[in-house]
């Protein structure tokens, strides 16, 4: 049975145990391998049981549904592994390279995010896919990874504004959100639109993204000129 529901549908409340037993972790880790290979919807509890080396009935003594297995696996992984590793990695990068020019740091941030995603490719692909169907998963992923990463970038933007490397008349939050949006689109496009990303020059694309953030889309002679009025 597919436990997924599209966005906007009613969701069932789940009370996950604060700490999984060894048997529950064995089931959850087996489920991760099956989900990563087949996807949550196509995976069956019998396949999870076979991967875990247990009977299917044993699964239902520990978890009520396939969705409960998914959440029991991914919620602690996001909170205790993915989120702290993601945030600490970018925070350490910024601290180590705080004296480098702005453009060089933006390149390093982009490359670090790409590497982080590649290192956790199957897990992140599963999280992104299932976040569309499970609000509980989407909420914790954005809260623990997305928002906390934005906060780190916000402090970085504020520091670079104080150094005069970025415009001080723009709100730091607007700049941080703009860069974060570009960064997410750039790093996740191979997952979300693989057919569009195949064969692209990633380094050139990265340079274009950074140029767009730093200088905008207007040609050099047009920067600072009044934009023509747009008829309604």
TORTOR-552933 format. One record per residue: residue in three letters; x, z, y of N, C-alpha, C in turn. Coordinates in steps of 0.001 Angstrom, whole numbers, plus 524288, in hexadecimal, padded with zeros to 5 digits. Layout:
<sites>
ALAXZYXZYXZY;...
</sites>
This chain:
<sites>
UNK8034F800007FB4C8000080000800008036A80000804DB;UNK801E17FD05808C4804C57FCCD80DAF802AD800FF81156;UNK805FF804C7812C48045B8091381624804AA807A481BE1;UNK8062E802DF81D22807028018282298801D98005582540;UNK801AD8018D82A537FD2D8003A82D927FF397FDCE8328F;UNK7FCA97F9C28348E7FE817F75F839697FDF07FB1783DF0;UNK800D07F9F98422B800767FD2B846E17FAD57FD98848A1;UNK7F96A8024784A707F42C8031184C617F0828052B84842;UNK7F209804E2843367EEBE806FE83F217EF5080CDC83EC7;UNK7EBB280F4583BF77EC08814E083B427F0BD81623837DF;UNK7F33D81A6C838F37F7D381BF4835F77F6C78211A83345;UNK7F908821C582EC07F8688268282BC07FCAC82A5B82D45;UNK7FB4B82F5082D7D7FF128335282EE68024A834CF82A1E;UNK8075D8355D82AE980AD0836DF826A980DF283B9F8284E;UNK80E1A83F7C824EC8114F84415825C8815E1843D0821FB;UNK81A5884208823EE81EDD84180820898217F846C381FC4;UNK823B8847A581B2F8267E84C9181A5682B3184CE581DF4;UNK82C6B8519A82009830DD852168239883608850C2820FA;UNK836388516681BD483B0685036819058399384DE5813B6;UNK83BB0849578128883A7C846D580D9283DA18494E8092E;UNK83B39849AD8049C83DFF84B8B8000184198847317FE03;UNK8450F848887FA748488E8449A7F82F8456B840467F58A;UNK84142841BE7F2E283E0A83DD67F03B83B6883A347F431;UNK8398783C757F87C8370D839407FC8583AF58358F7FF09;UNK83FBE837647FFFB843BE833FE802378452782F9A7FE70;UNK84553830CB7F9708467182CC87F5908424E8287E7F5C3;UNK83D6182A157F63F8391E826497F6AA839858233C7FBC5;UNK83A92825FE8001483ADA823778053483F5381F8C80577;UNK843D4820F18034A8484E81D5F8036184748818957FFFA;UNK844B28195D7FB9384338814E47F85183F5A8116C7FB3B;UNK83BBC813E67FE08837EE810EC8011783A9B80DB880551;UNK83EA380FE3807C58417580CFF80BCF843C5807FF80995;UNK8460280850804F48484B803AA802888440D7FF9E80152;UNK83FA38016B7FF6A83B617FDCC7FE1F838EC7FB9080312;UNK837E57FEF1806F18359D7FD1B80BE28393A7F93080E8C;UNK83E557FA3980E75842167F6C9811158423C7F16C80E8B;UNK8416F7F14B80972841A67EC53806A083C7E7E957806E9;UNK838237EC1A8064C833197E976805C282F817EA2380A6E;UNK830BC7EDE780DDD82D287EF3781212829567F35C81040;UNK8275B7F662813F6823D87FAB18129D81ED77F8BC8100D;UNK81C827F4AE8123C817737F2CD81058817C27F0D080AC1;UNK81BE77EDF58097C81C567EB948044D81E4E7EF628002B;UNK820D87F38F801D3822FF7F7557FE1881E9D7FA647FB77;UNK81F757FBDD7F69B81B9E7FEFB7F3BE81E0F804257F216;UNK81AB5807FB7F12881CB580D127EF7181F2580CB47EA07;UNK81D5A809107E6DA81FC18086D7E1AF8255D806787E233;UNK8265B8030C7E60682BB28012F7E6F182F20805947E90C;UNK82CEB808CD7EC7182FDE80D437EE8383136811037EA1A;UNK82D6F812037E6A882E5C815877E23D832A5813687DEB4;UNK8327D80E587DDAA8367580BF67DA5C83BD680C617DCE4;UNK83C2080B757E1FD8411780BE07E4CD8431D811767E4BD;UNK83F918153D7E4FE8411D81AC17E5158421781CEE7DFA1;UNK840A7819F77DB9A8416B81BCB7D64483D94820027D4A7;UNK838D281FBD7D6BB834CF823997D57F82FBB820CB7D440;UNK82BD9823B57D28A826BA821647D18F823B8820E17D6AC;UNK81FFD81D427D6C981CDF81C927DB82819B3821787DCAF;UNK817FB824247D89F81504828EC7D9698182482D1E7DC31;UNK81D5182D2A7DB42820AA831067DDDF820A08303D7E3C3;UNK8206A82B557E5768203B82A3C7EB1881B8F82CF27ED94;UNK8170E82C877EB128124882EA47ED6C811DA8348D7ECF1;UNK8157D836F47EA2C815CA83CA77EA4C818C483E817EF18;UNK81B8883AE37F19D81EB383C3E7F63481CB0839B77FB36;UNK81A468352C7FAD38183E832637FF64812CF830597FE27;UNK80F45830B2801F4809EC82EF38010F8096D829058012B;UNK80C618267D804A980BDE820D78055E8113581E6880654;UNK81141819408062B8160D8166080758817A88173680D02;UNK813D3817918107C8150D81881815FC817B681DC5816B4;UNK81606821A5813D481870826C88144D81E288269A812A8;UNK81F5B8236A80EC5824D9822B080D43827DE8203D811C4;UNK8259281C2C8141E8282481976818788296881D3A81CE6;UNK825928205881E7882668823EF822D582A218285282163;UNK829B282A4381C9A82D3882E6F81AE0832D982C9781ACD;UNK8339C8278C819F6838D782540819FC83AC38242A81F7D;UNK8379C82159822928398281F4D8278C8397B8234282BF9;UNK835B2826D182C1B8358082A978306783A7982DE1830AB;UNK83C3D8305A82C61841258334E82CBB845F082FDD82D88;UNK845D682B1B82B6784A4B8279D82C3784AD482620831F6;UNK8466F8251B8348084698823DA83A138485D8289483D37;UNK8460682D1983C318471B831CE83F4A84C95833EB83E70;UNK84E64833D4839968533E836878383F857F8832FB837AB;UNK8571182DE88372285B8282A5A8364085BA5825EA83A3B;UNK857A58229B83A37857AA81E0583D9C857FC81F9284359;UNK8549E8231C84510854678248984A9F8596B8271A84C8C;UNK85B4E82B4F84A0C8601C82DB484C0F864CE82A1584BC8;UNK8653882704847968699982361847318695581F3F84B75;UNK864AA81D4384C76863F881939850718654981B48855D9;UNK8630781FB985741863BF821DD85C8286954823C385D4A;UNK86B7E8268385972870D08288A859FD874D28242685A3C;UNK873CE81FF0857668776E81B8A8575E877DB8190F85CC2;UNK8736C8181085F36873938158E8645D8757C8195E86887;UNK8743181E62867EC876128224C86BA987C0D822B886B6C;UNK87E3F822AB866B7883E6822FD8661A8868D81E1C8683A;UNK88426819998676388656814B986970886B6814EF86F5E;UNK8829B816C9871EE8829481707877A48868881AF9879A5;UNK8871F81F49876E788AE182345878858907382142877FE;UNK8918E81E9D873B7896D781CAC872B4898648186087683;UNK894938154F87849895BC810BE87B8C8939C8114888118;UNK8932F8161A882FD890BB816F788814893CB8149A88C9B;UNK898D48137A88BDE89BF68114F8902289C6380B5A88FF0;UNK89A0A808F288C0D89A288033C88BC18964A800E188FA0;UNK897417FC04891518937F7F95D894BF88E267F8ED89224;UNK88A257F89F89559884C97F89589375883D17F44E88F72;UNK885737EF8F890A78845E7EB3688D1B886BE7EC20887B4;UNK88B7F7EE298878F88E0C7EF288828888B147F33A87F5E;UNK889137F727882068861B7FB3687F48881017F8FE87D24;UNK87E757F59A8801D8799F7F33287E3F87A9C7EFEA8795B;UNK87F0D7ED3F87937880797EA4687487881337EDF686FE8;UNK883F47F24C870C8884E57F61286C9787FCE7F87386A9B;UNK87C427F9B586E32877327FBDB86C9C874547F7F88691C;UNK874387F31486AB88716E7EF10867C0873CC7EE5E86258;UNK878F47EE358621787B907ED8785D0B87ABD7F2468598C;UNK87ACC7F6E685BE7879F37FBAF858D68747A7FBD285696;UNK8708F7FA33859B686B2B7FA2A857C586A867F63885352;UNK86D057F1B7853E186CC97EDD484FB786F0D7F00584AAD;UNK873917F28F84B1A876267F4B384681872F37F90E8440E;UNK870907FC458475A86D558008984554868C47FE668422C;UNK866437FA598442E861CC7F80F84172863887F57283C63;UNK867E47F2A583C84869D37F020837C686B417F4208339C;UNK86D4B7F89C8354586ED97FCB28319086A257FF4D82F03;UNK8659E7FEE183182860D78014D82F7185C867FD3782EDC;UNK85E207F87482D8085A8B7F3FD82DD28558C7F4BA82AA8;UNK856037F60D825AA8515E7F66F8225D84DBA7FAC382436;UNK850027FF2B825AC84CD5803988276384A088026382C80;UNK84CD38001B8303884A717FEE483547846537FA9F834B9;UNK847507F6D883160843657F2C38307883E5E7F52B82E41;UNK83F007F8D582AA483A777FB75828628378C7FE9C82C82;UNK83A768017882FBD83806804A3833DA8350B80131837AF;UNK8377F7FCF583974834F97F98883D44830147F6FC83B09;UNK830667F5508362682BE47F2C9833B8827607F69A83313;UNK8287F7FB2E830F28244A7FEDD82FC28225A801CC8348E;UNK82566801D7838BF823978044F83D9881EDB8017E83FD6;UNK81E327FC8B83E68819A57F99B84039814957FBAA83DD5;UNK8150C7FE26839588106A7FFBF8366C80F9A805A88362D;UNK813C280899837488137280E46836C2814E4810D383BF1;UNK811048127683F0F81215814BD84436815AE8197784405;UNK8155E81C8983FD3818BF8212283F6581E8181F8C83F6D;UNK81F9D81B5883CB0824F78196B83C51826BE8172384181;UNK823578141A843F1824A0811B2848FA825B2815DA84D18;UNK82278819E884D2A8230D81E028511582846820CD8509D;UNK829BC8224A84BE582E9B8253884B4A83358821B884C38;UNK832EF81CAF84ACE8375D8192A84BA68385B8186285178;UNK83433817708546F834E8816AD85A108368B81BB985CBF;UNK834598201A85B0C835A88250F85D8B83B4C826A885C79;UNK83CF58263C857958421582834856138467F824508570E;UNK8455781F4C856AE8496F81B5385759848DB8188885C94;UNK844538163085D858439E813088623B844208161B8673E;UNK8410E81A3B867D08410281D2A86CBA846268200586DA9;UNK8486E8222E8698A84D5C8250B86A3E851D88215986B99;UNK851BB81C9F86969855B0818C086ADB854F68171B87086;UNK850118166A8722D84F078151E877A7851128195F87B4C;UNK8507C81E48879C7852578229787D0F858428226087DBF;UNK85B0F821188798A860C282097879E78622D81C1C87D8E;UNK85F82817B787D068608F813398806785F198145D8860E;UNK85B1181780886DF85987818EE88C2E85DE281BE688EF0;UNK8603781FA188C458648B8229588EA68692F81F0488FBD;UNK86A2981B4988C3D86E5B8178088D0986D538142F891E4;UNK868858125C892748670C80F35896FD867B98125589C02;UNK866018173489C098667C81A868A0AE86C3581B358A23D;UNK86F9A81BFA89E708753081C9689F8E877728179F8A1E9;UNK875DC8132389FD3877EC80E2F8A1D2875A880CE28A72E;UNK8710180EAA8A84A86EEA80E108AD9587213811558B16B;UNK873638160B8AFEE87670819778B35387BD8817378B46D;UNK87DEC814318B0B0882FD811B08B16D8829180CB08B4A4;UNK87DD180B078B5D587D0C806448B8DC87D378014F8B5A7;UNK87CF8801C18B07C87D297FD208AD23877C37FABA8AC4C;UNK873B67FDA08AD8E86E617FBAC8AD2C86B7A7FCEF8B236;UNK867937F9CD8B363864937FAA18B82E86228800188B84A;UNK862D6802AE8BCC2860CA807F88BD4985B3F808148BF77;UNK8593F803858C118853E68035D8C31984FE0802B38BEBD;UNK851C7801EF8B9F284E46801738B57984DFB806A58B292;UNK8496C807DC8B09C848C680CBA8ADBA84BEB80C8A8A8A8;UNK84EE5810998A78985208810A98A2BD84EBF80FAC89DDE;UNK84A12811F289DBD846D181149899218454980B9489851;UNK84438808C489C9F842CE8033F89C2A847638001089A0E;UNK84C128014489BE9850B67FE8E899FC851B67FFCB89441;UNK8514E804CB892DE8524C8066388D7984E5D803E2889C3;UNK84971803CC88B538456680185888018462F7FBA088784;UNK847CE7F92088BBD848C77F38288B9A84D377F237887D7;UNK8518A7F5228884F855FD7F425884D98549C7F56D87F37;UNK851D17F9B187E69850547FB3D8791F84CEC7F7088769D;UNK8494A7F4D2879A0845F17F0B78778E8490A7EBE5875FE;UNK84CBC7EA56879518500E7E5DB8780D853537E6F68732D;UNK8555B7EBBA872E5858B97ED3886E87855B47ED2E86965;UNK8510A7EF598697884DD37EF7F864BD84C727E9FC862F7;UNK84AE67E6AB866A8849847E1498654B84E2D7DE6C862FC;UNK852BB7DF22865558576D7DC7686378858F67DE4D85E02;UNK858F77E37285D2A85AE17E5858582F856FA7E4D3853B9;UNK851F07E4AF854FB84E047E456850D884C1E7DECB84FCE;UNK84D897DB0F8531A84B957D5B88525F84CF57D36684D06;UNK851937D48384AC68529D7D2698458884ED07D4788416D;UNK84CA27D92C84246848D27DB5B83EA08435E7D93683FA3;UNK841F77D8EA844AB83CA47D77A8461083BC07D19A845FF;UNK83FCA7CE978476483F477C8E4847918441D7C66584523;UNK844EE7C72684008849BA7C53683D8D84A697BF5683DF7;UNK8460A7BC6F83DC2846767B6BC83E028483C7B4EC84361;UNK846F97B7EF8477B848A57B69084CC484E4F7B83484DB9;UNK850237BC1B84AD0855567BE4284BC3859917BB898489D;UNK858097B8B78449685BDC7B6318413385F187B2398443C;UNK864377B28084394867B57AEB1845F5868E97AF9784BA9;UNK866A77B39C84E10867B17B4938539686D187B70485451;UNK86F797B5D2858C3874767B82785A35873547BD9585C67;UNK874107C1988592B872907C6DE85AB9875BB7C8DB85F5A;UNK87AA37C77B85F8887DE07C94A863E687C027C6DE868FF;UNK87AD77C1C8868E7878EB7BF2C86D9C873997C16886F28;UNK8704D7C26486B5586B307C4A786C7A86BCF7CA0A86EF6;UNK86F787CD1886CF6870747D24786F288724D7D1E1874CA;UNK875E47CE3B875D6877CC7CD7B87B29873507CBF687ED3;UNK86FCB7C8A587CE886B517C70688019867B97CBA08814F;UNK866CA7CEE887D66863617D37187E2C865AF7D71E88242;UNK86AC57D80D881ED86D517DB94885A886D587D92E88B1B;UNK86E697D41988B7086E387D17489086868C77D1D4892EE;UNK864D87D12688FB185F797D16B8919785E417D6DB893B2;UNK860037DAE1890FE85F0E7E037892D3861FA7E14D897E8;UNK866DB7DFA38983986A137E0EE89CC7868E07DD868A185;UNK867727D8978A0A7866FB7D4F28A50A861967D2788A5A4;UNK85E1E7D33D8A1E1858F67D0E18A241858FD7CB2A8A0AD;UNK854817C8AB8A12F853E07C34989F668548B7BF3F8A3B6;UNK854D87C0F48A8A5855787BD3A8ACEB85AF97BAFA8ACF7;UNK85B937B60C8AE80860D57B3E18AF14863B17B6C38B369;UNK868F47B6A08B36886BF97B9958B74B86A4B7B8968BCE8;UNK869007B3C08BE3D867827B2938C3A38621F7B4AC8C4F6;UNK85F087B5DA8C0E3859BE7B7AD8C1DC859397BD898C200;UNK85D437C0568C05C85CE97C5FF8C04985C9F7C8238C5CE;UNK858EF7CB548C69B8585F7CDB18CBC4854D07CA988CF48;UNK853AC7C5B28CDDC850227C2888D10B84A8A7C41C8CFF2;UNK847337C3568D3C7841B57C4C18D31C83F3D7C1338CF08;UNK83C6F7C3818CB72839D67C0778C763835087BDCF8C9A8;UNK833E57B8F78C81282F3D7B64A8CA0B82A577B91F8C83F;UNK826607B8F78CB8E8217F7BB868CA2381EE97B89C8C5A4;UNK81CA87BBAC8C229819FE7B9608BDA98142E7B9008BEDE;UNK811F47B4498BEE680C5B7B3C08C0128090D7B64A8BBDA;UNK804E67B8C88BD748015E7BB598B9BC7FD9A7B7608B768;
</sites>
